[in-house]
Amino acid sequence: MEYNFESRKLMLIIKKWKYHLLIVLVVASAAAAFFSGPKFIIPMYKSYAVVYPNNLEPYSKESTTEQMIQIFQSQGIVDSMIAKYDLAKRYDVDPHYKYFRTELLRLYHENVSIQKTSYEAVEIEVLDRNPDTAKLMVDELISLFNKKVRSMQNEKFSELANAYAGQLKRKRAAMDSLRNVLQDLGDKGVFEYDYESQQIMKSYLSNLEKGYSGKSMKEAKQLMENMGKYSGNLVQTTDMLAAEAKTYVEVKLSFEKEYRHVVSNVTYTNVVTYPFVADKKSYPIRWLIVLVVDVAALVLALILIAFLDRKSFSAS
């Protein structure tokens, strides 16, 4: 009942003061339209892109999408954007202002938005007074991201490649040392244990059976002595060389894998939506400003009229 009474009273006030309220709405609309114009509010154009991370390895528990956002928001990329597009001048920030950098970073993050979408992609959004510049800034952000990740990956993979290169050098030195031992054993007539020991024994027994006692018998006997003396060293050195050769191949494959990452020129983004030059401003939305101002002006006018009406009623 009280609600109906208040509603009826409000309708009576509107009916009584309708022309005044209409004038308020017209004036408010005109003022809002005028003061939201380009002379007072600089129009801003939006360009955006949607990208997925590619060829990234997640750190800790964060996803590659979260890692991508962190890199986009890294200070190195922010500083590069500020320097390339002279954003201090573009955002009209006084370089002598006490909180110059704080204000500049605030405006940057106000106009450059990096957010995760519901599909685990990343949306890059840039607002600027020039639609061409907004599009170029989105392109530059993607380019800087690829350069930043490539630099990070190269640093990591270069360390691994250098470590493997050092290991390969040590393996080659070890194999060369073992080959020198085998060469020394070869000079003593000890080459291959299984086959050679059989041949030496066969030659020695043949000479013994035939009653040879000359130079050939002496050489066969010397070879048998060398084989008995150095065969253990021969077998051990041969096994060590085979083991070193096997690990050398494994290390070489690991080195080539890491080195391939260093010299490769891969990208780290899959662009789903490419940025484009906007043909319509995104800010300010003048009709919305006019609507909000009209509603606010109407409410204030009604409150003022109701107050004056009540005051005049009380006075009478």
C-alpha positions as CSV (number, residue, x, y, z in Angstrom):
1,M,0.0,0.0,0.0
2,E,2.8,2.4,0.9
3,Y,4.6,1.4,-2.3
4,N,1.6,2.2,-4.4
5,F,1.3,5.6,-2.7
6,E,5.0,6.4,-3.3
7,S,4.7,5.3,-6.9
8,R,1.6,7.4,-7.4
9,K,3.2,10.4,-5.8
10,L,6.3,10.0,-8.1
11,M,4.1,9.9,-11.2
12,L,2.3,13.0,-10.1
13,I,5.6,14.8,-9.6
14,I,6.8,13.7,-13.1
15,K,3.5,14.8,-14.6
16,K,3.6,18.2,-12.9
17,W,7.2,18.9,-13.7
18,K,7.4,17.1,-17.0
19,Y,8.6,20.1,-19.0
20,H,11.3,20.9,-16.5
21,L,12.4,17.3,-16.5
22,L,12.5,17.3,-20.3
23,I,14.6,20.4,-20.3
24,V,17.0,18.7,-17.8
25,L,17.3,15.7,-20.0
26,V,17.9,17.7,-23.1
27,V,20.6,19.9,-21.4
28,A,22.2,16.8,-19.8
29,S,22.2,14.9,-23.2
30,A,23.7,17.9,-25.0
31,A,26.4,18.4,-22.3
32,A,27.3,14.7,-22.2
33,A,27.5,14.5,-26.0
34,F,29.6,17.7,-26.1
35,F,32.0,16.8,-23.3
36,S,32.5,13.2,-24.5
37,G,33.6,14.5,-27.9
38,P,37.2,14.2,-29.2
39,K,38.0,17.7,-27.9
40,F,37.7,16.5,-24.4
41,I,38.1,12.7,-24.5
42,I,40.6,11.3,-26.9
43,P,39.0,8.4,-28.9
44,M,40.9,5.1,-28.6
45,Y,41.0,2.3,-31.1
46,K,41.4,-1.4,-30.2
47,S,43.4,-4.1,-31.9
48,Y,43.8,-7.6,-30.5
49,A,45.1,-11.1,-31.3
50,V,44.5,-14.5,-29.8
51,V,47.5,-16.8,-29.6
52,Y,48.4,-20.3,-28.2
53,P,51.8,-21.2,-26.7
54,N,54.0,-23.4,-28.9
55,N,57.3,-25.2,-28.3
56,L,57.3,-24.1,-24.6
57,E,58.3,-26.3,-21.7
58,P,56.3,-25.5,-18.5
59,Y,58.3,-24.5,-15.4
60,S,57.2,-25.7,-12.0
61,K,53.4,-26.3,-11.8
62,E,52.4,-23.4,-14.1
63,S,50.9,-24.2,-17.5
64,T,52.4,-23.0,-20.8
65,T,49.6,-20.5,-21.1
66,E,50.4,-19.0,-17.6
67,Q,54.1,-19.0,-18.6
68,M,53.2,-17.1,-21.8
69,I,51.4,-14.5,-19.8
70,Q,54.3,-14.1,-17.4
71,I,56.7,-13.5,-20.3
72,F,54.4,-11.1,-22.1
73,Q,54.2,-9.1,-18.8
74,S,58.0,-9.3,-18.2
75,Q,59.8,-6.0,-17.6
76,G,62.1,-6.5,-20.6
77,I,59.1,-6.7,-23.0
78,V,57.3,-3.7,-21.3
79,D,60.5,-1.6,-21.5
80,S,61.0,-2.5,-25.1
81,M,57.5,-1.4,-26.0
82,I,57.8,1.8,-24.1
83,A,61.1,2.6,-25.8
84,K,60.0,1.7,-29.4
85,Y,56.7,3.6,-29.4
86,D,57.9,6.4,-27.1
87,L,54.9,5.8,-24.9
88,A,55.9,8.5,-22.3
89,K,55.3,11.1,-25.0
90,R,52.4,9.2,-26.4
91,Y,50.7,9.0,-23.1
92,D,51.6,12.7,-22.2
93,V,53.6,11.7,-19.1
94,D,55.9,14.5,-17.9
95,P,59.4,13.0,-17.6
96,H,60.1,15.4,-14.7
97,Y,57.1,14.2,-12.7
98,K,58.1,12.7,-9.4
99,Y,56.2,9.4,-10.1
100,F,57.0,9.4,-13.8
101,R,57.7,5.6,-14.1
102,T,54.8,4.6,-11.9
103,E,52.4,6.6,-13.9
104,L,53.9,5.4,-17.2
105,L,53.6,1.8,-16.2
106,R,50.0,2.4,-15.0
107,L,49.0,3.8,-18.3
108,Y,50.8,1.1,-20.2
109,H,48.9,-1.7,-18.4
110,E,45.7,0.3,-18.7
111,N,46.1,0.3,-22.5
112,V,47.8,-3.1,-23.0
113,S,45.9,-6.1,-21.7
114,I,47.2,-9.7,-21.7
115,Q,44.6,-12.2,-20.5
116,K,43.9,-15.9,-20.6
117,T,40.8,-17.0,-22.4
118,S,38.4,-19.7,-21.3
119,Y,40.1,-22.0,-23.9
120,E,43.6,-21.7,-22.5
121,A,44.7,-19.3,-25.2
122,V,46.1,-15.8,-24.5
123,E,44.3,-12.6,-25.8
124,I,46.5,-9.6,-26.4
125,E,44.6,-6.3,-26.5
126,V,46.0,-2.8,-27.2
127,L,44.2,0.5,-27.1
128,D,45.7,3.5,-28.8
129,R,44.5,6.8,-30.3
130,N,45.9,5.6,-33.7
131,P,44.3,2.4,-35.1
132,D,47.4,1.6,-37.1
133,T,49.7,2.0,-34.1
134,A,47.4,-0.3,-32.0
135,K,47.7,-3.0,-34.6
136,L,51.5,-2.6,-34.9
137,M,51.9,-2.8,-31.1
138,V,50.1,-6.1,-31.0
139,D,52.4,-7.4,-33.8
140,E,55.4,-6.1,-31.9
141,L,54.3,-7.8,-28.7
142,I,54.1,-11.2,-30.4
143,S,57.5,-10.6,-32.1
144,L,59.1,-9.6,-28.7
145,F,57.6,-12.7,-27.1
146,N,59.3,-15.0,-29.7
147,K,62.6,-13.2,-29.3
148,K,62.5,-13.3,-25.5
149,V,61.7,-17.0,-25.4
150,R,64.3,-17.8,-28.1
151,S,66.9,-16.0,-26.0
152,M,65.9,-17.9,-22.9
153,Q,65.9,-21.2,-24.7
154,N,69.2,-20.5,-26.4
155,E,70.8,-19.6,-23.0
156,K,69.5,-22.9,-21.5
157,F,70.3,-25.1,-24.5
158,S,73.7,-23.5,-25.1
159,E,74.7,-24.4,-21.5
160,L,73.7,-28.0,-22.2
161,A,75.4,-28.1,-25.6
162,N,78.6,-26.7,-24.2
163,A,78.5,-29.3,-21.4
164,Y,78.1,-32.1,-23.9
165,A,80.8,-30.6,-26.2
166,G,83.2,-30.7,-23.2
167,Q,82.2,-34.3,-22.5
168,L,82.8,-35.2,-26.2
169,K,86.3,-33.7,-26.0
170,R,87.2,-35.7,-23.0
171,K,85.8,-38.9,-24.6
172,R,87.9,-38.3,-27.7
173,A,91.0,-37.8,-25.6
174,A,90.2,-41.0,-23.7
175,M,89.7,-43.0,-26.9
176,D,92.9,-41.6,-28.4
177,S,94.8,-42.7,-25.3
178,L,93.3,-46.2,-25.5
179,R,94.2,-46.4,-29.2
180,N,97.8,-45.4,-28.4
181,V,97.9,-48.3,-25.9
182,L,96.6,-50.7,-28.6
183,Q,99.2,-49.3,-31.1
184,D,101.9,-50.0,-28.6
185,L,100.6,-53.5,-28.1
186,G,100.5,-53.9,-31.9
187,D,104.1,-53.0,-32.1
188,K,104.7,-56.0,-29.8
189,G,102.7,-58.2,-32.2
190,V,99.6,-58.3,-30.0
191,F,96.6,-57.4,-32.0
192,E,93.5,-59.5,-31.4
193,Y,93.4,-62.0,-28.5
194,D,91.1,-64.8,-29.6
195,Y,92.1,-65.2,-33.2
196,E,95.7,-64.3,-32.8
197,S,96.4,-66.5,-29.8
198,Q,95.0,-69.5,-31.8
199,Q,97.2,-68.7,-34.8
200,I,100.4,-68.2,-32.6
201,M,99.7,-71.5,-30.8
202,K,99.1,-73.3,-34.0
203,S,102.3,-71.9,-35.6
204,Y,104.3,-72.8,-32.5
205,L,103.0,-76.3,-32.3
206,S,103.6,-76.8,-36.0
207,N,107.2,-75.6,-35.7
208,L,107.7,-77.8,-32.7
209,E,106.3,-80.9,-34.5
210,K,108.4,-80.3,-37.5
211,G,111.5,-79.8,-35.3
212,Y,112.2,-76.3,-36.4
213,S,114.5,-74.5,-34.1
214,G,115.6,-71.5,-36.1
215,K,114.3,-68.0,-36.5
216,S,110.7,-68.9,-37.1
217,M,110.6,-71.0,-33.9
218,K,112.2,-68.1,-32.0
219,E,109.7,-65.6,-33.4
220,A,106.7,-67.9,-32.6
221,K,108.0,-68.4,-29.0
222,Q,108.5,-64.6,-28.6
223,L,104.9,-64.0,-29.9
224,M,103.6,-66.5,-27.4
225,E,105.5,-64.8,-24.6
226,N,104.1,-61.4,-25.6
227,M,100.6,-62.8,-25.9
228,G,100.8,-64.3,-22.4
229,K,102.3,-61.1,-21.0
230,Y,100.1,-58.5,-22.7
231,S,96.9,-60.4,-23.5
232,G,95.1,-59.2,-20.3
233,N,96.0,-55.6,-21.1
234,L,94.8,-56.1,-24.7
235,V,91.4,-57.5,-23.7
236,Q,90.9,-54.8,-21.0
237,T,91.9,-51.9,-23.4
238,T,89.7,-53.3,-26.2
239,D,86.7,-53.5,-23.9
240,M,87.4,-50.0,-22.5
241,L,87.6,-48.6,-26.0
242,A,84.4,-50.2,-27.1
243,A,82.6,-48.8,-24.0
244,E,84.1,-45.3,-24.6
245,A,83.0,-45.5,-28.2
246,K,79.4,-46.5,-27.2
247,T,79.1,-43.6,-24.7
248,Y,80.7,-41.2,-27.2
249,V,77.9,-41.9,-29.6
250,E,75.3,-41.4,-26.9
251,V,76.8,-38.1,-25.8
252,K,77.1,-37.0,-29.5
253,L,73.4,-37.6,-30.0
254,S,72.6,-35.6,-26.9
255,F,74.9,-32.8,-28.1
256,E,73.3,-32.7,-31.5
257,K,69.8,-32.5,-30.0
258,E,70.7,-29.5,-27.8
259,Y,72.7,-27.8,-30.5
260,R,69.7,-28.2,-32.9
261,H,67.7,-26.2,-30.4
262,V,70.4,-23.5,-30.3
263,V,70.6,-23.0,-34.1
264,S,66.9,-23.5,-34.8
265,N,64.7,-20.5,-35.6
266,V,61.3,-21.8,-34.4
267,T,58.5,-19.6,-33.2
268,Y,56.7,-20.0,-29.8
269,T,53.3,-18.7,-30.7
270,N,50.4,-20.1,-32.8
271,V,48.3,-17.1,-33.8
272,V,44.6,-18.0,-33.9
273,T,43.3,-14.5,-34.5
274,Y,45.6,-12.0,-36.2
275,P,45.4,-8.3,-35.3
276,F,43.8,-5.9,-37.7
277,V,43.4,-2.1,-38.1
278,A,40.1,-1.0,-36.4
279,D,37.8,1.2,-38.4
280,K,35.7,2.2,-35.4
281,K,36.7,3.6,-32.1
282,S,36.3,1.5,-29.0
283,Y,36.4,4.3,-26.4
284,P,34.6,6.4,-25.4
285,I,31.2,4.9,-26.0
286,R,29.3,8.1,-26.3
287,W,25.8,6.8,-26.2
288,L,26.5,5.0,-22.9
289,I,28.0,8.2,-21.4
290,V,24.9,10.1,-22.5
291,L,22.6,7.5,-21.1
292,V,24.4,7.4,-17.7
293,V,24.4,11.2,-17.5
294,D,20.7,11.4,-18.4
295,V,19.8,8.8,-15.8
296,A,21.9,10.6,-13.2
297,A,20.5,14.0,-14.1
298,L,16.9,12.7,-14.0
299,V,17.4,11.1,-10.6
300,L,19.0,14.2,-9.1
301,A,16.3,16.4,-10.6
302,L,13.5,14.2,-9.2
303,I,15.2,14.2,-5.8
304,L,15.5,18.0,-5.8
305,I,11.9,18.5,-7.1
306,A,10.6,16.1,-4.5
307,F,12.5,18.0,-1.8
308,L,11.2,21.4,-2.9
309,D,7.7,20.0,-3.3
310,R,7.7,18.7,0.2
311,K,9.1,21.9,1.5
312,S,6.5,24.0,-0.2
313,F,3.7,21.7,1.0
314,S,5.0,21.9,4.6
315,A,5.2,25.7,4.4
316,S,1.6,25.9,3.2
